[in-house]
Amino acid sequence: MAKMITLEHRAVGSFHWDERDEARIERNLFALNGDTWEGLRFCKNRNGRHNRVHLVIGEAEFVDLFRDAVAKGVFHAETLEQLRAILTGGQDPLLEVIGVAQDGQLTKDIDSELYGEESR
């Protein structure tokens, strides 16, 4: 079996358990049997050694894998909420729309906007 080659590291995210152990998600350009493609590689370093336990998958396939995992209850609700917060920049889009945690002017002049000029 031919060996997959990493041609280019394009992006990497990591999590450090301690000073020697880490997990990574990498977006790389790979080559195998004369073909190249971009994909995600999930890998880990343990005890200072790079373990060759990898999942290499395309981003579209990762979305399908993640969708199936969510549908089958792999993740706790708290984890999904934390992921949602990351994807929305930490701001709840509903609260942003209604003005909570904004400038405190949500109800300013609401009566005149709803009912027009007051008659005396």
GUFIPA-973300 format. One record per residue (C-alpha): x negated, y negated, z negated. Coordinates in steps of 0.2 Angstrom, whole numbers, padded with zeros to 4 digits, always signed. Last residue first. Example, Ala and Ser with C-alpha at 12.3 -4.5 7.8 and 13.67 -1.06 7.14 Angstrom:
# GUFIPA-973300
<rec><u>-0068</u><v>+0005</v><w>-0036</w></rec>
<rec><u>-0062</u><v>+0022</v><w>-0039</w></rec>
END
This chain:
# GUFIPA-973300
<rec><u>+0264</u><v>-0334</v><w>-0122</w></rec>
<rec><u>+0260</u><v>-0323</v><w>-0107</w></rec>
<rec><u>+0246</u><v>-0311</v><w>-0108</w></rec>
<rec><u>+0237</u><v>-0309</v><w>-0092</w></rec>
<rec><u>+0236</u><v>-0291</v><w>-0085</w></rec>
<rec><u>+0243</u><v>-0276</v><w>-0093</w></rec>
<rec><u>+0229</u><v>-0263</v><w>-0091</w></rec>
<rec><u>+0214</u><v>-0274</v><w>-0087</w></rec>
<rec><u>+0219</u><v>-0287</v><w>-0099</w></rec>
<rec><u>+0222</u><v>-0274</v><w>-0113</w></rec>
<rec><u>+0205</u><v>-0265</v><w>-0109</w></rec>
<rec><u>+0195</u><v>-0282</v><w>-0111</w></rec>
<rec><u>+0181</u><v>-0272</v><w>-0119</w></rec>
<rec><u>+0186</u><v>-0254</v><w>-0122</w></rec>
<rec><u>+0170</u><v>-0246</v><w>-0116</w></rec>
<rec><u>+0158</u><v>-0259</v><w>-0121</w></rec>
<rec><u>+0148</u><v>-0249</v><w>-0134</w></rec>
<rec><u>+0133</u><v>-0249</v><w>-0122</w></rec>
<rec><u>+0132</u><v>-0231</v><w>-0119</w></rec>
<rec><u>+0133</u><v>-0217</v><w>-0131</w></rec>
<rec><u>+0150</u><v>-0212</v><w>-0126</w></rec>
<rec><u>+0154</u><v>-0221</v><w>-0109</w></rec>
<rec><u>+0168</u><v>-0210</v><w>-0102</w></rec>
<rec><u>+0157</u><v>-0204</v><w>-0087</w></rec>
<rec><u>+0141</u><v>-0202</v><w>-0098</w></rec>
<rec><u>+0151</u><v>-0191</v><w>-0110</w></rec>
<rec><u>+0157</u><v>-0180</v><w>-0096</w></rec>
<rec><u>+0139</u><v>-0179</v><w>-0089</w></rec>
<rec><u>+0132</u><v>-0173</v><w>-0105</w></rec>
<rec><u>+0114</u><v>-0180</v><w>-0105</w></rec>
<rec><u>+0099</u><v>-0169</v><w>-0108</w></rec>
<rec><u>+0093</u><v>-0172</v><w>-0090</w></rec>
<rec><u>+0108</u><v>-0163</v><w>-0082</w></rec>
<rec><u>+0098</u><v>-0147</v><w>-0078</w></rec>
<rec><u>+0089</u><v>-0147</v><w>-0095</w></rec>
<rec><u>+0106</u><v>-0149</v><w>-0104</w></rec>
<rec><u>+0113</u><v>-0135</v><w>-0094</w></rec>
<rec><u>+0099</u><v>-0124</v><w>-0099</w></rec>
<rec><u>+0102</u><v>-0128</v><w>-0117</w></rec>
<rec><u>+0120</u><v>-0124</v><w>-0115</w></rec>
<rec><u>+0116</u><v>-0108</v><w>-0107</w></rec>
<rec><u>+0105</u><v>-0103</v><w>-0121</w></rec>
<rec><u>+0118</u><v>-0107</v><w>-0134</w></rec>
<rec><u>+0131</u><v>-0097</v><w>-0125</w></rec>
<rec><u>+0120</u><v>-0081</v><w>-0127</w></rec>
<rec><u>+0112</u><v>-0074</v><w>-0111</w></rec>
<rec><u>+0114</u><v>-0057</v><w>-0103</w></rec>
<rec><u>+0133</u><v>-0058</v><w>-0103</w></rec>
<rec><u>+0137</u><v>-0049</v><w>-0087</w></rec>
<rec><u>+0142</u><v>-0065</v><w>-0077</w></rec>
<rec><u>+0126</u><v>-0074</v><w>-0083</w></rec>
<rec><u>+0115</u><v>-0060</v><w>-0077</w></rec>
<rec><u>+0124</u><v>-0059</v><w>-0060</w></rec>
<rec><u>+0121</u><v>-0078</v><w>-0058</w></rec>
<rec><u>+0103</u><v>-0077</v><w>-0063</w></rec>
<rec><u>+0100</u><v>-0063</v><w>-0050</w></rec>
<rec><u>+0109</u><v>-0073</v><w>-0037</w></rec>
<rec><u>+0099</u><v>-0088</v><w>-0041</w></rec>
<rec><u>+0083</u><v>-0078</v><w>-0041</w></rec>
<rec><u>+0087</u><v>-0071</v><w>-0024</w></rec>
<rec><u>+0088</u><v>-0089</v><w>-0017</w></rec>
<rec><u>+0072</u><v>-0094</v><w>-0026</w></rec>
<rec><u>+0063</u><v>-0079</v><w>-0018</w></rec>
<rec><u>+0057</u><v>-0065</v><w>-0030</w></rec>
<rec><u>+0040</u><v>-0059</v><w>-0037</w></rec>
<rec><u>+0042</u><v>-0050</v><w>-0054</w></rec>
<rec><u>+0025</u><v>-0047</v><w>-0061</w></rec>
<rec><u>+0017</u><v>-0036</v><w>-0074</w></rec>
<rec><u>-0001</u><v>-0037</v><w>-0070</w></rec>
<rec><u>-0006</u><v>-0043</v><w>-0087</w></rec>
<rec><u>-0018</u><v>-0057</v><w>-0088</w></rec>
<rec><u>-0028</u><v>-0054</v><w>-0103</w></rec>
<rec><u>-0031</u><v>-0067</v><w>-0117</w></rec>
<rec><u>-0022</u><v>-0056</v><w>-0130</w></rec>
<rec><u>-0007</u><v>-0057</v><w>-0118</w></rec>
<rec><u>-0005</u><v>-0067</v><w>-0102</w></rec>
<rec><u>+0012</u><v>-0066</v><w>-0094</w></rec>
<rec><u>+0020</u><v>-0066</v><w>-0077</w></rec>
<rec><u>+0035</u><v>-0072</v><w>-0067</w></rec>
<rec><u>+0032</u><v>-0076</v><w>-0049</w></rec>
<rec><u>+0043</u><v>-0086</v><w>-0038</w></rec>
<rec><u>+0042</u><v>-0086</v><w>-0020</w></rec>
<rec><u>+0036</u><v>-0094</v><w>-0004</w></rec>
<rec><u>+0033</u><v>-0083</v><w>+0011</w></rec>
<rec><u>+0018</u><v>-0077</v><w>+0022</w></rec>
<rec><u>+0018</u><v>-0062</v><w>+0033</w></rec>
<rec><u>+0002</u><v>-0053</v><w>+0039</w></rec>
<rec><u>+0005</u><v>-0037</v><w>+0029</w></rec>
<rec><u>+0007</u><v>-0047</v><w>+0013</w></rec>
<rec><u>+0004</u><v>-0066</v><w>+0010</w></rec>
<rec><u>+0011</u><v>-0077</v><w>-0004</w></rec>
<rec><u>+0014</u><v>-0096</v><w>-0007</w></rec>
<rec><u>+0017</u><v>-0099</v><w>-0025</w></rec>
<rec><u>+0030</u><v>-0106</v><w>-0037</w></rec>
<rec><u>+0025</u><v>-0100</v><w>-0054</w></rec>
<rec><u>+0035</u><v>-0095</v><w>-0069</w></rec>
<rec><u>+0023</u><v>-0092</v><w>-0084</w></rec>
<rec><u>+0022</u><v>-0084</v><w>-0101</w></rec>
<rec><u>+0008</u><v>-0087</v><w>-0113</w></rec>
<rec><u>-0003</u><v>-0079</v><w>-0126</w></rec>
<rec><u>-0020</u><v>-0085</v><w>-0131</w></rec>
<rec><u>-0017</u><v>-0101</v><w>-0142</w></rec>
<rec><u>+0000</u><v>-0095</v><w>-0148</w></rec>
<rec><u>+0017</u><v>-0091</v><w>-0140</w></rec>
<rec><u>+0014</u><v>-0103</v><w>-0126</w></rec>
<rec><u>+0027</u><v>-0106</v><w>-0113</w></rec>
<rec><u>+0022</u><v>-0111</v><w>-0095</w></rec>
<rec><u>+0029</u><v>-0119</v><w>-0079</w></rec>
<rec><u>+0019</u><v>-0118</v><w>-0063</w></rec>
<rec><u>+0020</u><v>-0127</v><w>-0046</w></rec>
<rec><u>+0012</u><v>-0124</v><w>-0029</w></rec>
<rec><u>-0001</u><v>-0111</v><w>-0032</w></rec>
<rec><u>-0007</u><v>-0106</v><w>-0014</w></rec>
<rec><u>-0013</u><v>-0091</v><w>-0005</w></rec>
<rec><u>-0008</u><v>-0078</v><w>-0018</w></rec>
<rec><u>-0011</u><v>-0061</v><w>-0010</w></rec>
<rec><u>+0000</u><v>-0045</v><w>-0010</w></rec>
<rec><u>-0010</u><v>-0030</v><w>-0009</w></rec>
<rec><u>-0007</u><v>-0017</v><w>+0005</w></rec>
<rec><u>+0000</u><v>+0000</v><w>+0000</w></rec>
END
